[in-house]
Amino acid sequence: MKNVAPAIFPPSGIGDAKPANQAVLDWVNEIAAITQPENIFWCDGSERENEFLIAESLKQNVLVELNQEKVPHSYLHRSNPNDVARVEQFTFVCTPTKEEAGPTNNWSEPGETYTKLRGLLKGAMRGRTMFVIPYIMGPPDSPQAKVGFEITDSKYVVLNMRIMTRMGEVAVKRLGNDPNAEWNRGAHSLLDISPERRFICHFPQDNAIISVGSGYGGNVLLSKKCLALRIGSYLARKQGWLAEHMLILGAESPEGKKYYVAAAFPSACGKTNFAMLIPPEHFKGWKVTTVGDDIAWMQVRNGRLYAINPENGYFGVVPGTSYKSNPNAMRSIEHDTLYTNVALTDDGDVWWEGKDPDGSGPAHAIDWRGNDWTRNSKEKAAHPNSRFTTPMRNNPALDPDVEKGEGVPISAIIFGGRRSDTAPLVYQAFDWAHGVYLGATMASETTAAATGAVGKVRRDPMAMLPFCGYNIGDYFQHWLDIGKRLTNPPQIFSVNWFRKGAGGKFLWPGFGENMRVLKWIIDRCEENQKASALESPIGWLPSPHDLELAGLDIDHKSVAELLCIDHEEWQKEIAAHEKFFDSLGGVVPEELQKQREKLAARFKECA
């Protein structure tokens, strides 16, 4: 096997932060006996350790140093061209029975899978350094925080985990010395970055993850989708909370009243842009702050939902990000950022399609594959799924309560996808069960965030299709059951920023202008429902007059089209809901089947 990650040898005082917990030590020794590394590096997350790892990564061409005047303390990483996105077809949930994994997951029998993976890991770290990363998900004092340890032979993984999690002593301290304490075991090896030997396997009953054959973030930063969502959702059902693929934002009115909103969008559908929204001039005095841009862990307390962001950084999609589309994201990645698969300009800066609003770009650059690129090149300079990893502390709009251990109270939940037609700009569910139905039947046109065809409409319940770690029918029921415990539930809404007109152009400007939709949502959450709405077969819908459109260059016809419900399209949509539920093989709760029947009946009534 080619050694894609040669061993490094730290000086005294680096790499020796060995924890005292015997269960952790026994597990590390077990993995070391299988993988046979040259040495073991116990990470502590310190600045000195980080500087050493960056220096070693530069020596081994894992990183490329950028112009430190243009992007201070920032570096570029190029992944293998066969390893650029999450691989859903090689991602498995390994439960004792196939029924527990359900119809939306790839299932593999645990015993056989452990045997296969141990075979692949046998001797895989010879000549390499094994890094042991202790980390914590969530604010350190939060009752919801979870501890994990990740073993890896990738320096890139260590550097990213330091940004994305609270890494080091804080996690060791939270875990303590109790060998029976709850913690996640995550083992990763690059192997030889071969797609034929690439597997991301989750063992929910063991609170364990094994990932091999990939170096791409979503497959190897085991804290993120693997623990925070796939294992997290399993633990959440077992322990009575929700682990969701949702951003969390705060919106504060000029009068100082604060609202928190959670929103589920599939990957690359504008989560980060919405989480970092800057209100337009018309909404002077309003402030929008970011709690999280990707994952929400939500707990029921005193009849309300409270949410924390378990992450410590942002792993965002780069293409299309600009000072026009997302100024806060651009300010966040001006320094202390790891870039993956973007272009390198001749003066040592980073570039990607959409960075320049005028579309100009550099005359020449080195593309994400390391090849020469010019404006006449047919290939993209940056991969469509290129990424930035940056600390959340860099965000100028970071919410002041982001470290609040008990979380923030959620007033509204938004489900949204990328739909060219059918779904209106915004509408509100009639009640919690109807809202769960909106989430369960969510659909979106696929993007480059996962391998496969782009632009195909697929059902993506709650944006959790690739991330639910157990049977999707049980997941729907868990949502319904959570609702029964809420005396002050969040209102539930659906949005679609991506509807197109007859000419194929987007009807809605999106980005900061989404504040106009957010304002209507917030007003609908008030006890006296400050904003008006029309009852429609699909839910409560604003009229064009209910949205604050002053100062927006949009014609009345476009607004009417954005809010239009085409009965013929919705007949096809309801049929698609039925087809999707049928495809799940009888696991959908009766309550959601009834919701579909009620939706169909409402359309008949107004026919």
C-alpha positions, 0 to 999 in steps of 0.5 A, a space after each residue: 500500500 502506498 504511504 500517503 501519510 508518512 510518520 512525523 516525529 514531534 519534539 518533547 512536549 508535543 503529542 504526549 497528552 495521554 488521557 487517564 481513562 482506561 477505556 480510552 487507553 484500551 481502545 487505542 491499544 486495540 486499534 494500534 495492535 491492528 493498524 501497527 502505526 510507527 508512533 502514537 500522537 496524543 493530541 491536546 489541541 494547543 497552539 504549539 501542536 497546531 503550528 508543528 502539524 502545519 509545518 509538517 503538513 507543508 513539508 509533506 505537501 498536505 497543505 500549500 501555504 497561501 499569501 500570508 498578507 492576503 489570507 493570514 494563517 490560512 492554507 490550501 489542501 487538495 484532495 485526491 480527485 476521486 475523493 471530493 464529496 460524501 459517498 452515500 453509496 459507501 455509507 452504512 448503518 450497522 445495526 443488529 437487524 436490517 429493520 432497525 436501519 430502515 429503508 433509507 440507509 445502506 445496512 450491513 451486519 455488524 459482526 461481518 462489517 467489523 471483520 471486514 474493516 479490521 481486515 482493511 485496517 490490518 497494518 494500514 498505519 505502518 510507517 504512519 503516525 496514529 493521531 488520537 483526537 479527544 473532542 467535545 461536541 457542544 458547549 463544555 458545560 451543556 448537559 447535551 454535550 457529547 465526548 468523542 475520540 477520533 483515531 486517524 492517520 491524516 494530519 488534515 483531519 487533525 487540523 480540521 477537527 481542531 477548528 470544527 470541535 472543542 478539542 483537547 483537554 476540555 474533552 478529556 476533563 469532561 469525560 473524566 476517568 470513569 471507564 463506563 462513561 458515554 463517549 464515541 469511538 471513531 477510527 479513520 484511516 486513509 488507506 490508499 484513498 481508493 474508492 474500492 476500499 472506501 467505507 464509512 460505517 456506523 455502529 449505533 448500538 456501540 456508539 462507534 464509527 469506522 471510516 476508511 479509504 477517504 480523506 474528504 471532510 464529510 467522510 472523515 471528520 467523524 464529529 460532523 455528519 457521523 457523530 452529530 447526526 447519524 449516531 446523534 439521531 440514534 442517541 436522540 431517539 433513545 434519550 428523548 431529544 432531536 439531532 437535526 441537520 439544521 442551522 440556528 439563527 437569532 433575529 433581534 428586532 429594533 425594540 430588542 426582542 429576540 427570536 431564534 429560528 432553526 432551519 433544515 435545508 439539504 447540503 448546498 441549499 443556502 444554510 450558511 447564507 441564511 444563518 449569516 444573513 445581513 438584513 437589507 436597508 429596509 430592516 434597519 435596526 434588525 440584527 441577525 446572528 448565527 448560533 450554528 450553520 449546519 447542525 442543531 441538537 434540540 432538547 425539550 424543557 418546560 414545554 419548549 424546544 431549546 437548541 445548541 450548536 454542537 460544532 465549533 466551526 464552519 465547514 462551508 461550500 465555497 463556490 458562489 460565496 462572495 461579499 455580495 452573497 454572504 459578507 459575513 462568511 467572507 469576513 469569517 474566511 479572511 484569516 485562520 482558514 483551511 481551504 479545500 479544492 479551491 484555485 490558487 492565484 499567481 499571487 498566492 490568494 484563493 479563488 473560486 467561481 462566484 467570488 467576483 460579482 462581475 464574474 471576471 476572476 484571475 487571468 491565470 490560476 492553478 486549479 483544484 487538481 493542481 493544473 494550469 487554468 485560464 479564463 478560457 479553460 472549460 474546467 472549473 477552477 474550484 471544485 463545485 463542492 470545494 470547502 472552507 473550514 473556519 472557526 465560528 469565532 471568526 464570524 462577525 455575526 456570532 450570537 452572544 449566547 452560542 456557548 449557552 449550555 442550556 441552549 436557545 429557545 426555538 420559536 420557528 422551524 423552517 424546512 426548505 429545499 431547492 425547487 424550480 417549481 411547485 413549492 411557493 416562497 413560504 407557507 406555514 403548517 396548520 399545526 405540529 403534525 402537519 409541520 412534521 408532514 411538511 418536513 417528511 415530504 420535503 424535496 430538493 434538486 440534488 447538488 454537488 455536495 454528494 456524489 451522483 447526478 445533479 439537478 434531480 428532484 429527490 425526497 429528503 425528509 427534514 434534510 436528513 435522508 443521508 443522515 438519519 441513523 435509524 429507521 426513518 419511520 421511527 424517526 418520523 414517529 419520534 418527531 410526532 412524539 416530541 410534539 406531544 411533549 411541547 406545550 409551547 411548540 415552535 411554529 413550522 414553515 416551508 420555504 423555497 428560495 429557488 423557484 424559477 419563472 418561465 424564462 428559467 430565471 430565479 424569481 426571488 433575489 434571495 440572500 439578504 432579501 430572505 429577511 423579508 420572508 423571515 420577518 413574516 415568519 417571526 410575526 406569525 410566531 407572535 401570540 397575536 400573529 402580527 402578520 396576516 395569512 390566507 388559508 390554502 390547501 397546503 397551509 397558511 400563505 402570505 398574500 403579496 401585501 403581507 410581505 414587506 417588499 418596500 425597496 425591493 426591485 421585484 414586479 407584482 407578477 413575480 411575487 404572485 408567481 412566487 406565492 402561486 399554488 398550481 393545483 395541477 402541479 400539486 396533484 402530481 406533488 401529492 402523488 409523489 408524496 404517496 409514491 415516496 411513502 410507499 417506497 419506504 415499505 410500510 414504515 410511515 406512521 398512520 398520522 402522516 398518512 392521514 395528513 396526506 389524505 387531508 391535504 388531498 381532501 383540501 384540494 378537492 374541496 376548493 376544486 
